[in-house]
Amino acid sequence: MPHSNREGPAMDDNSTGSGQLGFGFAEERPVLGWTPDPDEVREDAQAILASARAVTAGNLWDTRTYRYNKVVFPQMTRWLPDDERDQLCFEFFRELERIEHLMAA
């Protein structure tokens, strides 16, 4: 028959106590947030855009690269000022349209 009283300090069911399993997680401070460096984002976006511009009929992106860049590029540029983001996305999607025509041929 289970005991109705626990030994030690009272804890609710969601509490793990300090030093959970001795790993010291309780002492770690939570990360409050992280913001990417706009200069690094800009550099990465320009590199992807340059890669898209370099695509030719003889040097196509594979389907995986195409899909990855199509998803990642607009998400990446969210960290840039709105006008810069809009211009980069406009240029990138224009290149994607050109690449789609090359891939369909």
N, C-alpha and C positions, 0 to 999 in steps of 0.2 A: 504494500500500500504506500503510495507516494506521500512524502512529508508535505504538510501544508505550509511550513515555515522554511524559508531558505536561510542558510547561514551566510554571513557576510553582509555587505551593504545592499539595501533594497535597490533593485533596478527594474525598469519597465521592460516589456518584451522586446522593444526595438533598440535598447541600449546595449552597447558592446563593452562598456567600461573603458577606462584608459588603458592604452597599451594592448590593444586587441591582439590576442595570441602572441604577445611579445614582439610584434613587428614594429612597434613604435608609430603606427599610423595616427594615433591620437595626438601626437606631438607635431605632426606635419600641418603646415598652414595650407588652406585651400588656395588654389590659383584663382584669382579674382577675374582675370580676363587677359586676353592676348589680342593685340592688334598688329597685323602685319605692316611692315615698313612699305609705304607707298612707292618708294624708289625701287625696291626689290620686286614688287608686284608689277610695276611699269616695265622693268627690265624683262621679267618673265613673259609678260603679255607681248612685248615687242619681239621677243625671240619666237614665240608661237606664231605671231603674224608673219614674221620673216620666213618661217618654215612653210607656212601656207602659201605665201607668194612664190616660193621656190618649187612648188608642186607643178610638174608637167606631165604630159601623157606618158612619157617614158620613165617618170620618177613620181609615181602616185603614192599617197599615204595608203597604208593598209586600212581595212575597215575598223580595226580596233583603235588605231591612232586617230582616225577621222572622228569616231564616236566620242573618244575621250576628250579630244580638243573641243568638240562641239558643246560638250557639257561643262568642261572645266573653265574655258575661256570667259564666258559671261559671269560665272561665279567669282572667278579671280578678280575681274575688273570692278566688282562691287566696292572694292576698297579704294578706288580712285575717285577723284572729283567727278561729279555727274557729267559735265560736258566732255571731259576726257574719256570717261567710260563709254559714253554714247558714240563718240567718234571712233574709238578703237573697235567697238562692237560692230558698228556700221561697216568699217573696212574689213573686219574679220568675216562677217557673214557674207559680204560680197565675194570674198575669196572662197568661202565654203560653197557658194552657189557655183562658182567656176569649177571647183574640184568635183562637185557632184556631177556636173556635165561630163567631165573627163572620166570619172569612174563609170558612168553609164555608157560611155562609148565603147 
